[in-house]
């Protein structure tokens, strides 16, 4: 590092390459009244030359940094940045993988439990609907299937009850006429045994009329 006055004399320096009171090289002096950086060679060694104008004094300052150190520092910083970026990307990858696994495994686990519940005859159709589009449609379809099965079971149960009621009614309709005919025949036999032929004829007529009515 060094500070140079208007005449190019070095006023301050921290190294032996540019002794105090010596003249600065013309190549560096030509950078006066400006600021920036450039490449500078000393004894076949490349340096990074940074310079700046000191306003109000007419002086300017400059510093030389070995290019190898600049490159090594840059490499170290890049390696450090790469390590941090790798760690961040790895953490993000783990988080995303866990999130994706959760969004896939939870709906599958819910559907598995629902299938086990259905296998026991429970068609309550209460499987939670996930947010994902595919699993949401699949779960909604599964719940709809359970509701339809429940509805069909209820309908079949009602139809079975109606069939049983119809069979019982038919049997009742078959039993009642036979019971009535047997009763009338018994009364008719009692009338004949009592030689009440007029009552017997009335009973026979009533029996024929009832038989005709039931037949129709």
C-alpha positions in Angstrom: 0.0 0.0 0.0 1.3 3.5 -0.8 0.2 7.1 -1.0 1.6 9.3 -3.9 1.6 13.1 -4.1 1.1 15.3 -7.3 4.8 14.9 -8.3 4.7 11.2 -8.1 6.7 11.0 -4.9 5.7 8.2 -2.5 4.6 9.8 0.8 3.6 6.7 2.7 4.3 3.0 2.1 4.1 -0.3 4.0 6.6 -2.3 2.0 10.1 -2.2 0.5 8.9 -2.4 -3.2 7.9 1.3 -3.0 10.2 3.1 -0.5 9.1 6.5 0.9 10.5 9.6 -1.0 11.1 7.4 -4.1 9.3 8.1 -7.4 6.4 5.8 -8.3 6.7 4.0 -11.6 5.3 5.8 -14.6 2.8 3.0 -15.3 1.2 3.6 -11.9 1.6 7.4 -12.0 -0.4 7.3 -15.2 -3.4 6.1 -13.2 -3.5 9.4 -11.2 -6.8 11.3 -11.0 -8.9 8.1 -11.5 -10.0 5.0 -9.7 -10.3 1.4 -10.5 -8.2 -1.7 -10.7 -5.9 -3.4 -13.2 -3.2 -6.1 -13.5 0.4 -5.2 -12.7 3.6 -7.2 -13.0 6.7 -7.0 -10.7 9.6 -9.3 -11.2 7.5 -11.8 -13.2 4.8 -11.8 -10.4 1.3 -10.7 -11.3 -0.5 -8.4 -8.9 -3.9 -6.9 -8.7 -3.4 -3.1 -8.6 -6.3 -1.1 -7.0 -6.0 2.7 -7.1 -8.1 5.7 -6.1 -7.9 9.5 -6.3 -7.7 11.4 -3.0 -9.9 14.5 -3.7 -8.8 17.8 -2.2 -5.1 16.9 -2.0 -4.2 16.0 -5.6 -2.8 12.7 -4.2 -3.8 9.2 -4.9 -3.3 5.9 -3.2 -2.9 2.4 -4.5 -2.4 -1.1 -3.2 -1.0 -4.3 -4.7 -2.3 -7.8 -3.9 -0.6 -10.9 -5.3 -2.9 -12.4 -7.9 -2.3 -15.8 -6.5 -3.8 -14.7 -3.1 -6.8 -13.1 -4.9 -7.4 -16.4 -6.8 -6.9 -18.5 -3.6 -9.2 -16.2 -1.6 -11.8 -16.4 -4.4 -11.5 -20.2 -4.5 -11.9 -20.4 -0.7 -15.0 -18.2 -0.9 -16.4 -20.2 -3.8 -15.8 -23.5 -2.0 -17.4 -22.1 1.1 -20.4 -20.9 -0.9 -20.6 -24.2 -2.6 -20.7 -26.1 0.7 -23.4 -23.8 2.0 -25.4 -24.2 -1.2 -25.0 -27.9 -1.1 -26.2 -28.1 2.5 -29.2 -25.9 1.7 -30.1 -27.9 -1.4 -29.7 -31.2 0.6 -31.9 -29.9 3.3 -34.5 -28.7 0.8 -34.3 -32.1 -1.0 -34.9 -33.9 2.3 -37.8 -31.6 3.1 -39.4 -32.0 -0.3 -38.9 -35.7 -0.3 -40.6 -36.0 3.2 -43.4 -33.7 2.0 -44.0 -35.8 -1.1 -43.8 -39.0 0.8 -46.3 -37.7 3.3 -48.7 -36.5 0.6 -48.5 -40.0 -1.0 -48.2 -42.3 2.0 -51.0 -40.8 4.1 -53.8 -41.2 1.4 -52.6 -44.7 0.7 -52.7 -45.6 4.4 -56.2 -44.1 4.7 -57.4 -46.1 1.7 -55.8 -49.3 3.1 -57.6 -48.8 6.5 -60.9 -48.1 4.5 -60.4 -51.3 2.6 -59.9 -53.3 5.8 -63.0 -51.6 7.3 -65.1 -52.5 4.2 -63.9 -56.2 4.5 -65.5 -56.4 7.9 -68.8 -55.2 6.5 -68.6 -51.6 7.7 -69.6 -49.3 4.8 -69.6 -46.0 6.8 -67.9 -44.1 3.9 -66.0 -41.8 6.2 -62.5 -41.9 4.6 -60.8 -38.5 4.9 -60.5 -36.8 1.5 -56.9 -35.6 0.8 -55.9 -32.4 -1.0 -54.1 -34.0 -3.9 -56.2 -34.2 -7.1 -55.6 -37.9 -7.9 -56.0 -39.2 -4.4 -58.9 -36.9 -3.8 -60.8 -38.3 -6.8 -59.9 -41.8 -5.8 -61.0 -41.3 -2.2 -64.3 -39.6 -3.2 -65.0 -42.5 -5.6 -64.3 -45.0 -2.8 -66.7 -43.2 -0.5 -69.3 -43.1 -3.2 -68.9 -46.8 -3.8 -69.5 -47.5 -0.1 -72.6 -45.3 -0.1 -74.0 -47.1 -3.1 -73.2 -50.5 -1.5 -75.1 -49.4 1.6 -78.0 -48.2 -0.5 -78.2 -51.5 -2.4 -78.0 -53.5 0.8 -80.9 -51.5 2.2 -82.9 -52.0 -1.0 -82.3 -55.7 -1.1 -83.2 -56.0 2.6 -86.5 -54.2 2.0 -87.2 -56.3 -1.1 -86.5 -59.5 0.9 -89.0 -58.3 3.6 -91.6 -57.5 1.0 -91.1 -61.0 -0.6 -91.5 -62.6 2.8 -94.6 -60.6 3.6 -96.1 -61.5 0.2 -95.3 -65.2 0.8 -97.0 -65.1 4.2 -100.0 -63.3 2.8 -100.3 -65.9 0.0 -100.1 -68.7 2.6 -102.7 -66.9 4.7 -105.0 -66.6 1.8 -104.6 -70.3 1.1 -105.1 -71.3 4.7 -108.2 -69.2 5.4 -110.5 -70.8 2.7 -109.5 -74.3 3.7 -110.2 -73.5 7.3 -113.6 -72.1 6.4 -114.4 -75.1 4.1 -113.5 -77.5 6.9 -115.6 -75.6 9.4 -118.6 -75.5 7.1 -118.2 -79.3 6.4 -118.1 -80.0 10.1 -121.3 -78.0 10.6 -122.9 -79.7 7.7 -122.1 -83.1 9.1 -123.7 -82.1 12.4 -126.8 -80.9 10.6 -127.1 -84.2 8.7 -126.6 -86.2 11.9 -129.4 -84.2 13.5 -131.5 -84.8 10.3 -131.7 -81.1 9.7 -131.7 -81.4 6.0 -132.8 -77.8 5.3 -129.8 -76.4 7.3 -127.5 -78.8 5.5 -128.7 -77.6 2.1 -128.1 -73.9 3.2 -124.6 -74.7 4.4 -123.8 -76.5 1.1 -125.1 -73.6 -0.9 -123.1 -71.1 1.2 -120.0 -73.3 0.7 -120.4 -73.4 -3.1 -120.9 -69.6 -3.2 -117.8 -69.0 -1.1 -115.8 -71.4 -3.3 -116.9 -69.6 -6.4 -115.9 -66.2 -4.8 -112.5 -67.4 -3.7 -111.8 -69.0 -7.1 -112.6 -65.8 -8.9 
